[in-house]
């Protein structure tokens, strides 16, 4: 039995990891197309902690919003300025509602350094929502494909890459090898039709991993919203898509943990990314100032607020927080 399992002190941080705790790590952050956005703040935070950073953006979405699109060169320059010496940066334009582009984005991010350690699924669809009276199959599907399905598919790519480390190499002479047990990344079973279909987990099956781990093999972050704390009138499709992520967090986190991967879901609360500015808002701002005066800190969130939380959670210091839906809202959810 490992001594650490008995609650003994873990490894002592080196001076480099203490100052740059993400040195040598590589992060993929999605939805990074505007300098006012949460994704941009997260990318810069991870870079400042030593990580190489790869970002996905889809500017066409922003062009349809009241706040409009940003200068992508300005976005790139802002992230590069936060990189530490030796760290790398890359980016890709991709529509994550197209399932064929999901593995392409993951592969491009991984190619930046040859490995991927952190996945932040920050992308989201905004606009064209409505009340329950406005719901159509097309509207619901649009939010599901962007906010929920692509997040789960990206996480699946990340998980399969990590799971590959637990597949024993095949002995060319004997033909033996493959999964080390349980439900892994390869193998076939006979379903009685001679098809040799790929092994798929059944209810209750556990993923075969390599526990116990000395440290996490990776970190994944999902983003949810304020439907946890009360109604989001006029945002039924958005709230439904984000509620699905919060609801399945514990299930996916438990499976990822078999691979050493830590998943947490973040509710950033109301963060002004431009939608609460008078000239770029998508909603009524009547009595906003009066309402803010009654809040604990007299302001809504800034993109840097959730970015600081994600940055800490991505380090060894925050890795004991696992499978949680965390609200970072300055007390808004308390009423």
C-alpha positions in Angstrom: 0.0 0.0 0.0 1.3 3.5 -0.9 2.1 5.6 2.1 0.2 8.5 0.5 -3.0 6.4 0.8 -2.7 6.7 4.5 -2.9 10.4 4.4 0.8 11.1 4.4 2.2 14.3 2.8 2.3 14.3 -1.0 5.2 15.2 -3.2 6.9 18.5 -2.4 6.5 21.2 -5.1 9.7 22.3 -6.9 10.4 26.0 -7.2 9.3 25.9 -10.8 5.9 24.2 -10.1 5.3 26.5 -7.1 5.7 29.6 -9.3 4.4 28.1 -12.6 2.2 25.2 -11.5 1.1 24.4 -15.1 4.5 24.5 -16.6 4.8 21.7 -19.2 1.0 21.3 -19.4 -1.1 21.9 -22.5 -4.7 23.3 -22.4 -7.5 23.4 -25.0 -10.0 26.2 -24.3 -13.0 26.4 -26.5 -15.2 29.5 -27.3 -12.3 32.0 -27.3 -13.3 34.6 -29.9 -13.7 37.8 -27.9 -11.4 39.7 -25.4 -14.5 40.4 -23.3 -15.3 36.7 -23.0 -14.7 34.2 -20.2 -12.8 31.9 -22.5 -10.2 34.6 -23.2 -9.7 35.3 -19.5 -9.4 31.5 -18.9 -6.8 31.1 -21.7 -4.7 34.0 -20.3 -4.9 32.7 -16.8 -3.7 29.2 -17.8 -1.0 30.7 -19.9 0.2 32.9 -17.0 0.5 29.7 -14.9 2.8 28.2 -17.4 0.6 26.2 -19.7 0.8 26.1 -23.5 -2.6 27.1 -24.8 -4.6 26.1 -27.8 -8.0 27.8 -28.4 -11.0 27.2 -30.6 -13.1 30.1 -31.9 -16.2 30.5 -34.1 -16.5 34.2 -34.9 -19.5 33.8 -37.1 -21.6 33.1 -34.0 -20.6 36.5 -32.5 -21.4 38.4 -35.7 -25.0 37.5 -35.2 -25.1 38.9 -31.6 -25.6 42.5 -30.5 -22.0 42.6 -29.2 -20.6 41.6 -32.6 -17.3 39.9 -33.4 -13.9 40.8 -32.1 -10.6 41.2 -33.9 -9.1 37.7 -33.7 -5.6 38.9 -34.1 -6.2 41.0 -31.0 -7.4 37.9 -29.2 -4.4 35.9 -30.3 -2.0 38.7 -29.3 -3.6 39.0 -25.8 -3.1 35.3 -25.1 0.5 35.3 -26.4 1.3 38.1 -24.1 0.4 35.9 -21.2 2.6 32.9 -22.2 5.7 32.2 -20.3 9.0 31.5 -22.1 9.0 28.2 -23.9 5.2 27.8 -23.9 3.3 27.5 -27.2 0.1 28.9 -28.6 -2.2 27.8 -31.3 -5.8 28.3 -32.5 -8.4 27.0 -34.9 -11.7 28.1 -36.3 -14.3 25.4 -36.0 -18.1 25.0 -35.7 -18.5 22.4 -32.9 -22.1 21.7 -33.9 -20.5 19.8 -36.7 -19.6 16.5 -35.1 -16.8 15.9 -37.7 -15.0 19.0 -36.5 -14.8 17.8 -32.9 -12.1 15.2 -33.3 -10.3 17.6 -35.7 -10.2 20.3 -33.0 -9.0 17.9 -30.4 -6.2 16.5 -32.7 -5.0 20.0 -33.6 -4.8 21.0 -29.9 -3.0 17.8 -29.0 -0.5 18.3 -31.9 0.6 21.6 -30.4 2.9 19.8 -27.9 2.1 16.2 -28.4 -0.1 15.9 -25.3 -3.3 17.5 -23.9 -3.7 17.9 -20.1 -6.5 20.4 -19.7 -9.8 20.8 -21.5 -12.1 23.8 -20.8 -15.4 23.6 -22.7 -16.4 27.2 -22.6 -18.2 27.5 -25.9 -21.9 28.3 -25.9 -24.7 29.4 -28.1 -26.4 32.7 -27.2 -29.4 34.4 -28.8 -32.5 33.1 -30.6 -33.9 31.6 -27.4 -37.3 32.3 -25.9 -40.0 31.3 -23.5 -41.7 27.9 -23.3 -44.2 29.4 -25.9 -41.4 29.9 -28.3 -39.9 26.4 -28.2 -39.5 24.4 -31.4 -37.6 21.2 -32.1 -35.1 23.3 -34.2 -34.5 25.8 -31.4 -34.0 23.1 -28.8 -31.7 21.1 -31.0 -29.5 24.1 -31.8 -28.7 24.7 -28.2 -28.3 21.0 -27.4 -25.9 20.6 -30.3 -23.7 23.6 -29.3 -23.8 23.6 -25.6 -24.3 20.0 -24.6 -23.6 17.5 -27.3 -20.3 19.0 -28.4 -19.1 19.3 -24.8 -19.7 15.7 -24.2 -18.1 14.7 -27.5 -15.0 16.7 -26.8 -14.8 15.1 -23.4 -15.1 11.7 -24.9 -12.2 12.5 -27.2 -10.2 13.6 -24.2 -11.2 10.4 -22.3 -10.3 8.1 -25.1 -6.9 9.6 -25.4 -6.3 9.1 -21.7 -7.7 5.6 -21.8 -5.3 4.5 -24.5 -2.6 4.7 -21.9 -4.2 1.7 -20.1 -4.4 -0.6 -23.1 -1.6 -3.2 -23.0 0.5 -3.4 -26.2 -0.3 -6.4 -28.4 2.3 -9.1 -28.5 3.0 -9.7 -32.2 4.0 -13.3 -31.6 1.2 -14.4 -29.4 -1.4 -11.9 -30.4 -2.1 -11.3 -26.7 -2.7 -7.9 -25.2 -5.5 -5.4 -25.4 -7.6 -4.0 -22.6 -6.3 -4.7 -19.1 -9.8 -5.5 -17.9 -13.3 -4.1 -17.7 -14.5 -1.6 -20.2 -11.6 0.0 -22.1 -10.9 1.6 -25.5 -10.8 -1.5 -27.7 -12.0 -5.0 -28.1 -15.0 -6.9 -29.5 -17.8 -9.1 -28.4 -20.0 -11.6 -30.1 -23.5 -10.3 -30.0 -24.8 -13.5 -31.7 -24.9 -11.9 -35.1 -21.3 -12.5 -36.1 -20.7 -8.8 -36.4 -18.0 -8.6 -33.7 -19.3 -5.3 -32.5 -17.2 -3.0 -30.4 -17.4 -3.5 -26.7 -19.8 -1.0 -25.1 -20.4 -0.4 -21.4 -23.6 -1.7 -19.9 -25.4 0.0 -17.0 -23.2 -0.4 -14.0 -20.0 -1.2 -15.8 -16.9 0.6 -14.8 -14.2 1.9 -17.1 -10.9 0.0 -16.7 -8.2 2.5 -15.6 -5.0 2.6 -13.6 -6.1 3.6 -10.1 -4.6 4.6 -7.8 -2.9 7.6 -9.3 -0.1 9.7 -7.8 -1.7 12.8 -9.4 -4.4 13.6 -11.9 -3.7 12.6 -15.5 -5.9 15.5 -16.7 -8.5 18.1 -15.9 -11.8 18.8 -17.7 -14.1 21.8 -17.0 -17.6 22.3 -18.2 -19.7 25.5 -17.9 -23.2 25.6 -16.7 -25.5 28.5 -15.7 -27.9 30.0 -13.2 -30.7 27.5 -13.7 -29.3 25.9 -10.6 -30.6 28.8 -8.5 -33.8 30.0 -10.0 -35.8 30.6 -13.2 -34.1 31.9 -16.3 -37.2 33.4 -18.0 -36.9 33.7 -21.8 -33.9 31.3 -21.9 -35.6 27.9 -21.9 -33.4 26.3 -24.5 -30.2 27.6 -23.1 -31.1 26.7 -19.5 -32.1 23.2 -20.6 -28.8 22.6 -22.4 -26.8 23.8 -19.5 -28.9 21.9 -16.9 -28.1 18.7 -18.8 -24.3 19.3 -18.2 -24.8 20.0 -14.5 -27.0 17.0 -14.2 -24.6 14.5 -15.8 -21.5 15.9 -14.1 -21.4 13.3 -11.3 -21.8 10.4 -13.8 -19.1 11.5 -16.2 -16.8 12.6 -13.4 -17.0 9.2 -11.8 -16.0 7.5 -15.1 -13.3 10.0 -15.9 -11.8 9.5 -12.4 -11.1 5.8 -13.4 -8.7 7.3 -15.9 -7.2 9.8 -13.4 -9.1 12.7 -15.0 -10.8 15.3 -12.8 -14.0 16.9 -14.0 -15.7 19.9 -12.4 -18.5 22.0 -13.8 -18.5 25.8 -13.2 -21.5 28.1 -12.8 -19.9 31.5 -13.2 -23.0 33.5 -12.3 -23.8 36.7 -14.2 -20.6 37.8 -15.8 -20.7 40.9 -18.0 -19.1 39.8 -21.3 -20.8 42.7 -23.1 -24.4 41.6 -22.8 -25.0 43.9 -19.9 -23.7 47.0 -21.6 -26.4 49.4 -22.9 -25.1 49.5 -26.5 -24.6 45.7 -26.9 -27.2 44.2 -24.6 -29.7 41.5 -25.6 -32.2 42.2 -22.8 -33.8 44.9 -20.9 -31.5 46.7 -18.4 -34.3 48.6 -16.7 -33.4 49.1 -13.0 -30.1 47.3 -13.4 -28.2 49.9 -11.4 -30.7 49.9 -8.6 -30.6 46.1 -8.4 -26.8 46.0 -8.4 -26.8 48.4 -5.4 -28.6 45.7 -3.4 -26.1 42.9 -4.2 -23.2 41.9 -1.9 -20.5 43.6 -3.9 -22.4 46.0 -6.0 -21.3 44.5 -9.3 -21.8 41.5 -11.5 -18.9 39.1 -12.3 -15.9 39.9 -14.4 -14.5 37.2 -16.8 -11.4 37.1 -14.6 -13.5 35.8 -11.6 -14.3 32.3 -13.0 -10.9 32.3 -14.7 -9.2 32.5 -11.4 -11.2 29.6 -10.1 -10.5 27.4 -13.1 -6.8 28.3 -13.0 -6.6 27.1 -9.4 -8.6 24.0 -9.9 -6.3 23.0 -12.8 -3.3 22.9 -10.5 -2.3 20.3 -8.0 -3.6 22.6 -5.2 -7.1 22.4 -6.5 -7.2 18.8 -7.7 -8.8 17.4 -4.5 -12.1 19.0 -5.7 -13.6 16.4 -8.0 -17.0 16.0 -9.7 -18.5 19.2 -8.3 -20.9 21.8 -9.8 -19.3 24.9 -8.4 -20.9 28.3 -8.3 -18.7 31.4 -8.5 -21.1 34.2 -8.4 -20.2 36.6 -5.6 -23.3 35.5 -3.6 -25.9 36.2 -6.3 -27.3 32.7 -5.9 -28.1 33.3 -2.3 -30.7 35.9 -3.2 
